Amino acid sequence: MLMIVIPVAMLMISIAIALNLWRLAIGPSLPDRILALDTMYVNAIALLILFGIYQQSALYFEAALLIAVMGFVGTVALSKYLLRGDIIE
């Protein structure tokens, strides 16, 4: 049963990533694009975790953790730049 559900969930998350790319490309404002990029990080993490479960490998979980950390730092940096115009004070 799990071998049927995981590919279906991976397909749905891949569609969500494609829709995030569309919002990232045509977002009407910069905050919309930052939010689309942040959502794409979360979807990439979910896709990697599902792929790790499917392959039964712990390596993908470590990659998902790295993407989570880099995604958080990137979102904070872009948001600070958008609000203040400078990242480091």
C-alpha positions in Angstrom: 0.0 0.0 0.0 2.8 2.4 0.9 4.5 1.8 -2.5 1.4 3.1 -4.2 0.8 6.1 -2.0 4.4 7.5 -2.1 4.6 8.0 -5.9 1.2 9.6 -5.9 2.2 12.0 -3.1 5.5 12.7 -5.0 3.5 13.5 -8.1 1.3 15.9 -6.2 4.3 17.7 -4.6 5.9 17.9 -8.0 2.8 19.7 -9.3 3.0 22.0 -6.3 6.6 22.8 -7.1 5.7 23.6 -10.7 2.9 25.9 -9.5 5.4 27.6 -7.2 7.8 28.1 -10.1 4.9 29.8 -12.0 4.2 32.1 -9.1 7.9 32.8 -8.7 8.1 33.8 -12.4 5.0 36.0 -12.7 4.5 37.1 -9.1 3.0 40.6 -9.1 5.2 41.8 -6.3 8.5 40.9 -4.6 6.9 39.6 -1.4 4.8 37.2 -3.5 8.0 35.9 -5.1 9.8 35.5 -1.7 6.8 33.6 -0.4 6.7 31.4 -3.5 10.4 30.6 -3.0 9.9 29.8 0.7 7.0 27.5 -0.2 9.2 25.8 -2.9 11.8 25.1 -0.2 9.2 23.4 1.9 7.9 21.4 -1.0 11.4 20.3 -2.0 12.0 19.1 1.6 8.7 17.1 1.5 9.7 15.6 -1.9 13.2 14.6 -0.6 11.7 13.0 2.5 9.2 11.0 0.5 12.0 9.9 -1.9 14.1 8.9 1.0 11.3 6.8 2.4 10.8 5.3 -1.1 14.5 4.5 -1.5 14.9 3.5 2.2 18.0 5.7 2.5 18.9 8.1 5.3 21.0 10.2 3.0 18.0 12.1 1.6 16.9 13.1 5.1 20.2 14.8 5.7 19.9 16.6 2.4 16.4 17.7 3.4 17.8 19.1 6.6 20.4 21.1 4.7 17.7 22.5 2.4 15.6 23.5 5.4 18.5 25.4 7.1 19.5 27.2 3.8 15.9 27.9 3.0 15.3 29.5 6.4 18.4 31.6 6.2 17.6 32.7 2.6 14.1 33.7 3.5 15.2 35.7 6.5 17.9 37.5 4.4 15.6 38.3 1.6 12.9 39.6 4.0 15.4 41.8 5.8 16.7 43.2 2.5 13.1 43.9 1.4 12.2 45.7 4.6 15.4 47.6 5.3 17.4 47.6 2.1 20.4 46.2 4.0 21.0 42.7 5.3 23.8 43.4 7.8 23.4 46.4 10.0 
